[in-house]
């Protein structure tokens, strides 16, 4: 009642000055100090603050991830990402150069896991998600700080970085404003945040102006009006694919109509229908609506509008339709059967994924169509071929059981307590539909139990077969499976077998030996490419590198080896530059290459004894800028750059030589 939560109460009872000195934080701060190599004795205020930020934000990010939130660039995912990156930035301020925060997760679980078992269950997922985000952040930080250093090189204490520059760092390179401010604060430099906000608003305005829209937003309001007059209607599709109904609304060109004639693209709403409106990842049904005197309306899609109104979209192919008319509705049986099989297969794949990958797997989206299914789920790394095979085997084993698929209506809390899986972020009413598949394993429910409003097969055997044909990344921390079922799966397997036989015939081997033969051919090609690269290198360096005299001049008492070649890979250019340094002993090497794509590659190398006197980066930038390139980068002893025109190799070498003469 007083606002004295657990942390403040602990601080009072333990006699500490603040919550960070209580046993709730002590172990986390100690672990953070040890991991970052920070001594706690005589600690500066700034470093102590960083340790506290890390320990506090570690808790926040871990609980969010355990609840199913993943870092992203919008909504709650963006809030999580900002929390994570602030903690990671403070880890770098303490001297951390590699991923660090994820190493603290076991300490958090040890301290709080008993009271919060979701941390124990999600420990692996939390660690992997934090580790993945840290690696992304470190790449962003490295690139962003480099660009920030260049942009702020001339700024002194008390100066202000232009807001447009800060916005470019954010918009083009993903470097957040708060990190820019943190990085400059130590130098006493601020950011023009007002100009930053102006640039942000300008971009949003341009985006809004560029978006023309599809016209849907303007017509959405009409569905609320229709629903208010007619009600949502009754869905009969769980038990039937045909029904008779009464037309309660006709919509054409975004407006209500009293009748439709042949050729009209329109929408029909009836009081009851077997057509399923697109929702929950399942596409809408197709089919036919028949009226009086052979009138026919071809339904190409069925949508749910205004929170449950089922709308049949399509075209009048013959006759006419009027308000209040009785019509016969007939769902496309073949498409509905395929959709049912695919939807039921997503449930089996979901449970199989949890068994193979772990309990952290949770659905993040799906597409259930007649010809395929797609399933997005929480997982931080690509699945191996062995894992995919295990998932397929488990799902197909349940299909072979030909086990019953049952549905029950339950209260939402009762359903969750029974173990039914709910889709994260989905809103449910007081009563939900629970779909159970497989032989009962507990609570009288099946092997797979989920809250679902879609259409499903009667028995798992009706799915026939499930075959995963692709696994890929969908978003940060989210993977995607694409699969076929039944006849589509069998057709896919037949096509794959035919292709394998065709490849085997071309390789003159048996199908089971094709993979090994392809591997051997790839290795042979790599060897030939290496031999070709070595031959090009030797030719460019003057017959094995023995005669490079004509390419060497002296500038200011230093040897300068310059060389122009063509058709050489960048990695080989660097190797040639190393050979050149070894040949001249002390000096500078500049090699330019007219590459196969017509562009210019430039490499400059400086021997160790001159690296503190002559910068390879300065020289390579001089060469690049002279031929219309955009600078370059690297180390003081080895740098590379490029240019748009490979024919200007001599101009690049002349510019590098001129820069050396001016030094």
Secondary structure as the mmCIF struct_conf table of DSSP 4:
data_model
#
loop_
_struct_conf.conf_type_id
_struct_conf.id
_struct_conf.beg_label_comp_id
_struct_conf.beg_label_asym_id
_struct_conf.beg_label_seq_id
_struct_conf.end_label_comp_id
_struct_conf.end_label_asym_id
_struct_conf.end_label_seq_id
BEND BEND1 UNK A 3 UNK A 3
HELX_RH_AL_P HELX_RH_AL_P1 UNK A 6 UNK A 14
TURN_TY1_P TURN_TY1_P1 UNK A 15 UNK A 15
BEND BEND2 UNK A 17 UNK A 18
HELX_RH_3T_P HELX_RH_3T_P1 UNK A 19 UNK A 21
BEND BEND3 UNK A 22 UNK A 22
HELX_RH_AL_P HELX_RH_AL_P2 UNK A 23 UNK A 36
TURN_TY1_P TURN_TY1_P2 UNK A 37 UNK A 37
TURN_TY1_P TURN_TY1_P3 UNK A 41 UNK A 42
HELX_RH_AL_P HELX_RH_AL_P3 UNK A 45 UNK A 66
TURN_TY1_P TURN_TY1_P4 UNK A 67 UNK A 68
BEND BEND4 UNK A 73 UNK A 74
HELX_RH_AL_P HELX_RH_AL_P4 UNK A 75 UNK A 93
TURN_TY1_P TURN_TY1_P5 UNK A 94 UNK A 95
BEND BEND5 UNK A 98 UNK A 98
HELX_RH_3T_P HELX_RH_3T_P2 UNK A 101 UNK A 104
HELX_RH_AL_P HELX_RH_AL_P5 UNK A 105 UNK A 112
TURN_TY1_P TURN_TY1_P6 UNK A 113 UNK A 115
HELX_RH_AL_P HELX_RH_AL_P6 UNK A 117 UNK A 121
TURN_TY1_P TURN_TY1_P7 UNK A 122 UNK A 122
HELX_RH_AL_P HELX_RH_AL_P7 UNK A 123 UNK A 151
TURN_TY1_P TURN_TY1_P8 UNK A 152 UNK A 154
TURN_TY1_P TURN_TY1_P9 UNK A 157 UNK A 158
STRN STRN1 UNK A 160 UNK A 161
HELX_RH_AL_P HELX_RH_AL_P8 UNK A 163 UNK A 173
HELX_RH_AL_P HELX_RH_AL_P9 UNK A 177 UNK A 185
TURN_TY1_P TURN_TY1_P10 UNK A 186 UNK A 188
STRN STRN2 UNK A 190 UNK A 191
HELX_RH_AL_P HELX_RH_AL_P10 UNK A 193 UNK A 210
BEND BEND6 UNK A 215 UNK A 215
HELX_RH_AL_P HELX_RH_AL_P11 UNK A 216 UNK A 230
BEND BEND7 UNK A 232 UNK A 232
STRN STRN3 UNK A 234 UNK A 235
TURN_TY1_P TURN_TY1_P11 UNK A 237 UNK A 239
BEND BEND8 UNK A 241 UNK A 241
STRN STRN4 UNK A 242 UNK A 252
TURN_TY1_P TURN_TY1_P12 UNK A 253 UNK A 254
STRN STRN5 UNK A 255 UNK A 257
BEND BEND9 UNK A 258 UNK A 258
STRN STRN6 UNK A 259 UNK A 261
TURN_TY1_P TURN_TY1_P13 UNK A 262 UNK A 263
STRN STRN7 UNK A 265 UNK A 270
BEND BEND10 UNK A 271 UNK A 271
STRN STRN8 UNK A 272 UNK A 273
BEND BEND11 UNK A 274 UNK A 274
HELX_LH_PP_P HELX_LH_PP_P1 UNK A 275 UNK A 277
STRN STRN9 UNK A 278 UNK A 279
TURN_TY1_P TURN_TY1_P14 UNK A 280 UNK A 281
STRN STRN10 UNK A 282 UNK A 282
HELX_LH_PP_P HELX_LH_PP_P2 UNK A 283 UNK A 285
STRN STRN11 UNK A 287 UNK A 290
HELX_RH_3T_P HELX_RH_3T_P3 UNK A 292 UNK A 294
STRN STRN12 UNK A 296 UNK A 305
TURN_TY1_P TURN_TY1_P15 UNK A 306 UNK A 308
STRN STRN13 UNK A 309 UNK A 318
BEND BEND12 UNK A 319 UNK A 319
STRN STRN14 UNK A 320 UNK A 322
TURN_TY1_P TURN_TY1_P16 UNK A 323 UNK A 324
STRN STRN15 UNK A 326 UNK A 331
HELX_RH_AL_P HELX_RH_AL_P12 UNK A 333 UNK A 357
TURN_TY1_P TURN_TY1_P17 UNK A 359 UNK A 360
STRN STRN16 UNK A 363 UNK A 368
BEND BEND13 UNK A 370 UNK A 371
STRN STRN17 UNK A 373 UNK A 378
BEND BEND14 UNK A 380 UNK A 381
HELX_LH_PP_P HELX_LH_PP_P3 UNK A 382 UNK A 384
HELX_RH_AL_P HELX_RH_AL_P13 UNK A 385 UNK A 401
TURN_TY1_P TURN_TY1_P18 UNK A 402 UNK A 402
STRN STRN18 UNK A 404 UNK A 404
STRN STRN19 UNK A 405 UNK A 411
HELX_RH_AL_P HELX_RH_AL_P14 UNK A 412 UNK A 417
TURN_TY1_P TURN_TY1_P19 UNK A 418 UNK A 419
STRN STRN20 UNK A 421 UNK A 421
TURN_TY1_P TURN_TY1_P20 UNK A 424 UNK A 425
BEND BEND15 UNK A 430 UNK A 430
STRN STRN21 UNK A 431 UNK A 437
BEND BEND16 UNK A 438 UNK A 439
STRN STRN22 UNK A 442 UNK A 442
TURN_TY1_P TURN_TY1_P21 UNK A 443 UNK A 444
STRN STRN23 UNK A 445 UNK A 445
BEND BEND17 UNK A 447 UNK A 447
STRN STRN24 UNK A 448 UNK A 451
BEND BEND18 UNK A 454 UNK A 454
BEND BEND19 UNK A 458 UNK A 458
STRN STRN25 UNK A 459 UNK A 459
HELX_RH_3T_P HELX_RH_3T_P4 UNK A 460 UNK A 463
STRN STRN26 UNK A 466 UNK A 475
TURN_TY1_P TURN_TY1_P22 UNK A 476 UNK A 477
STRN STRN27 UNK A 478 UNK A 485
HELX_RH_AL_P HELX_RH_AL_P15 UNK A 486 UNK A 507
TURN_TY1_P TURN_TY1_P23 UNK A 508 UNK A 508
BEND BEND20 UNK A 509 UNK A 509
HELX_RH_3T_P HELX_RH_3T_P5 UNK A 511 UNK A 513
HELX_RH_AL_P HELX_RH_AL_P16 UNK A 514 UNK A 540
TURN_TY1_P TURN_TY1_P24 UNK A 541 UNK A 546
HELX_RH_3T_P HELX_RH_3T_P6 UNK A 549 UNK A 551
STRN STRN28 UNK A 552 UNK A 555
TURN_TY1_P TURN_TY1_P25 UNK A 556 UNK A 557
STRN STRN29 UNK A 558 UNK A 566
BEND BEND21 UNK A 567 UNK A 567
HELX_RH_AL_P HELX_RH_AL_P17 UNK A 570 UNK A 584
BEND BEND22 UNK A 585 UNK A 586
STRN STRN30 UNK A 587 UNK A 594
TURN_TY1_P TURN_TY1_P26 UNK A 596 UNK A 597
BEND BEND23 UNK A 598 UNK A 598
STRN STRN31 UNK A 600 UNK A 606
HELX_RH_3T_P HELX_RH_3T_P7 UNK A 608 UNK A 610
TURN_TY1_P TURN_TY1_P27 UNK A 611 UNK A 613
BEND BEND24 UNK A 614 UNK A 614
HELX_RH_AL_P HELX_RH_AL_P18 UNK A 616 UNK A 626
TURN_TY1_P TURN_TY1_P28 UNK A 627 UNK A 628
STRN STRN32 UNK A 632 UNK A 635
TURN_TY1_P TURN_TY1_P29 UNK A 636 UNK A 637
STRN STRN33 UNK A 638 UNK A 643
BEND BEND25 UNK A 644 UNK A 644
HELX_RH_3T_P HELX_RH_3T_P8 UNK A 646 UNK A 648
HELX_RH_AL_P HELX_RH_AL_P19 UNK A 649 UNK A 662
#
